[in-house]
């Protein structure tokens, strides 16, 4: 099976002109934005916009369009597993391929540092989680591991989105909803695989009236079940670097301050909150190592009274990212 959200480093890179940067940033802000709206924002014809998006897809800069889903709001638990292997590269690649094909694995990032793999799994119960962990850890090439229960948070704006200064953040109400039928789950499943699917096509696919589709999507956004719609972008082709950071705190009460700071920097793609050894973890994007070191120096100085320890890993490749549990 082809894994959703797979991106790997490329020998070639892509230089985007200003118009393409604007188009990509608009898609990052809301991947369901229609061509007419993009056309007005970037002052190009719809056909020109469509052609430019197609070129970014064909070059594999954009590899898909997905809904980011807060699974905690639909009764799903999220666990991060950090793995250290003792395998040859060939054996590690075989292991990664096997694990990435597991349905309950929603994220798999190969990293460089004290751990080799950062793995995300979904489960509905302790029994189900232990069954998945058995499958993940039963390999003889696993040297060490760490397990953290996490809650994923999505910053308002990330690095690629910031290429264009205007934000298209949706206003969310305080409304809370509970998924009570399969219709919402079918909509979420479809949007997690292709969030640019039109309401008309989604209506035909799920055999639901178009008005019902639009109403339910609106409710899912307002209740925070859908955090945002974004394309999967191969950041390596934009000559940027991707880091996984973990923070151990002296003062757990400082967690909110660190999360807010990470979100406001527009560097974080996702922020993970945990009750484990590292209370805050995040995937952050930088133009290069010098930019990362500059961020690191400022961050450590700002939070020196809160931080006990921290570590970072450079991301090598992303083998899977699917925000909806299968």
N, C-alpha and C positions, 0 to 999 in steps of 0.2 A: 504494500500500500504506500501511496505517496504521502509523506508527512506534511501537515499544514505548518506554515510559518518557517520553513527551512531556509536559512541563509548561510552562506559560507563565504570565506574571503576569496576575492577574485584577483587574478593577475592584472586585469584591466580596471581602470577607474573611469568615472563619468564626470565631466564638467557640465554643470547645469547653467544655462543662461538665466537672466533675471526672471523671464516669463515662466520658465519651468520651475524655478525655485518657488515662485508665487503659487503656481498650480499645485505643486507637491505640498506646500504648507497649508493650502486650503483643504486638501484631501486629508492631511494629518489632523486638522482641526475638526473636520466632519466629513468622513469618507462617503456619506450619503448625499452630499451636496450635488445638485444637478448641474449639467453642462451649461445651462443658461445662466445660472448664478456665477459659475466660474468665469464664463465668458465676459460678464459685466465687470467682475472684479479685476481681471487681468487685461481687459480691453483687447480681446481677440475674438474671432468668430468661433461659433460652436464647433465647426468642422476642424478648425485649427487646434482648438483645445482637445478635441477627441483624438486627433492625430498625435499630439504631443503625449497624451496619456498612454496611448497605444505603444508609442516608441519606448516609454519608460517601462511598460510591461514586457515588451519583447526583449528589451535589454536585460531583463530580470532585476532591474533596480526596484521595481514594485513586483512583489511575488504573490500578492493576494490582498483581500479586503476583509477585515474582521470586526466583529463587535467585541469590545472588552467588557466582560461580564463579572459582576461582583457575586461570586457563587455563594458567599456566606448568606446572602439574602434569599437563596432558594434551598437552604438546608444542606449545602455541600461543604465539607471540610477541605482545607488546602494544607498540604505538607511539603516542605522543602527538604530534600535529601542531598547532602554534599558527599561526594564520593572521591576517594583516593584509590587509584588502581596500581597494580604491579604488573601490568601487561605490556606486551609489545604493541606498537602502534596498530599493527594488523589485527591483533586480538581485541584491542580496545575499540576499534572501528566496528568489528563484528558485534561486540557487546552493545555498543551505542545503537546500532541498527536494530538489534533485538528489543532493547528497552524502549526505543522510540516508537515501536509498533504496538506497544501495550496501550489499550484504549484509555486507561485511567491516568496515563502519563500525559500531562498537558503542556509541559515545558521541559526542554532538554538543551542546556547550553554547555559546550565544551570550554573549559577555562584553563588558564595557566597560573600555577602558584601552588599553595599548600594542598589544594584539592584540584581534581581534574574535571569533574562534572558537577553541575548544579541541576538538580532534577526536581520538577514539580509534579505532585500527584494529587488527584481528587479522590475523595471517599465519602460515603454516606454514614459509615459506622466504624467503630474501632476494629471490628472483625474484618471488614472489607479492607481497611488500611493495612492491617497486619498481613493479609493475604497478598496485597500488592508489594509490600516491603519484602516479603519472603521471595517473591519473584525477582525483585530488583537485586537483593543482597546475596542470593544463593550462588553467585558466580565465584569461582576460586581466585579470580583476578582482583577481587576487591580487597584492598589492604586496610582501609579505614573508612569510617563514615560518620556523619553527624546528621541527626534528624531534628527538624524544627517545625512546630505547628505555626502557620503563618496566616496573616490576613493581608491581602493585596490592596494597595491604594494606588490610584492613578492620578498623577499630577495634572493640574489644569492645562499646562502647556509644556511640551518637551522641546528638545534641541532643534529637531528638524522643523517643527511647527513654528519656531521662533524666527526662521528665515524670513518670514513675512510678519510684520509687526501686529497685524490685526488678529485678535482672538475671536473665535466663534463659539465660545463656551455656552452650552445650554444651561438655562436657569432651571435648577431642580427645586421642587417643592419639598416640604417636610413629609410628604405623603409616604406612607409605608404600605406595601402590598405583600400578599402571600400568594405564591403560585398555587392555584386551586384546580387547574385542569391541564390537559396535555397540549392545549392550543398554544399557550404562552411558551411552553417548552419547545414545541415544534418551530415556532417563530425564532426563538433564541438559537436553536440548533442551526437553522438556515442562515441567520445573520452572522453567526460565528464563522461560517465558511465563506460567505460572500455578502458582505453588508451593503454592497452597491446594487444588489438585486432590486428591481423596481417593485413597487407595491402591486402592480398589475401581474408581474411574473410570480411574485410571492403568493398572490391570491390564487393563481392557477395551480401552483405547485402544492399548496396546502389545502386547496379546495375550500377556501374561506372568502367571504365578501371583502372587497378592497377596503371598505369603510371599517370593518372589524379589524383588519390588519393594521391600519393606520392608528386606530384607537388604542389597540393593545401595545403597539410600539411606543406610543406617546406615554402610556401608563408605565411601561417598563423603564423608560428614561426618567420620568418624574420621580419614580420610587427609588432610583439609584441602582436598579438591577443591571441596566446597561450603563456603563460608565462613559463610554465614548465609542465612536466608530473611526477606525483608522486603517490605512493600508499597512501591510508588512513591507518595510523598506530595507533593502540590503545596505546597511550603513557602511559596510566595508568599501562599497563602490563609490561612496562619497568622500573617501579618504578621511574617515573619522575612526576613533577608537572607542571601544565599549568596555566598561569596567564594572565589576561586581564588588561592592563594598559592604563590609560588615562592621557594626559598631557595638562594642560592649560598654555599658554605661555604669558609672559610679552612682549616678542618681537617676533611677528609672523614671522619676518625674520629669526629666528632661527630654523624654522621648518625643513629646509633641513639638518641642522647639526644634529638634533636629529634623523631624519629618517636614515641618513647615519650611525650614531653611532649604532643604533638599528640593522641595516642590517649587519654591520661589526662584531657585537658580535656573530653572528650565533645563537642567542637565539630566534630570531623572526621568527615565521611561516608566519604571515601576518602583514602588517603595513597598517593602515587606515589613510588617510589624509582627514581632514574635515575643513569646514569654521564655524563650530558651537562652542559651549562652549569649548570643548576640541579639539584643532587643530590637535593633533596627538594621535592615539590610536594603540595598538598593542597586539597581542597574542604571549606570550613568554613562553619558556619551560626551566625548570631548574631541576637539579637532586634532589634537596630537598629545604626546606625553608631556610636553612643556606646559600645555594648558591644564592638564590634569595636575601636575605638580604645583602649579600656581593655586588651583582650587584647594588642593590638599593642605598647603601651608596656611591659607586663610581659614579653612575649616577647623584645623587643629588649634589654631590660635583662638578662635571664637569660642570653641567648646572645650577648652582644656580643663575646666572645672567640672565638667560633666562626664567626659570620656575616661574610661579606664584603659581601653585597648581598642584597636581597630586593625583590620586587614583588608587587602584588596587583591583581586584577581583580574587579569586581562582576559577578556572573552576572545576565544579563538574562532568559534563558529556556533551558530544556533541550529540545532537539528530538528526542533519542533516547537511550535507555540500554538496552542488551541485553547481559547479561554472557556470553551463549553465542554463539560464532561460528557463523554460518549457512553 
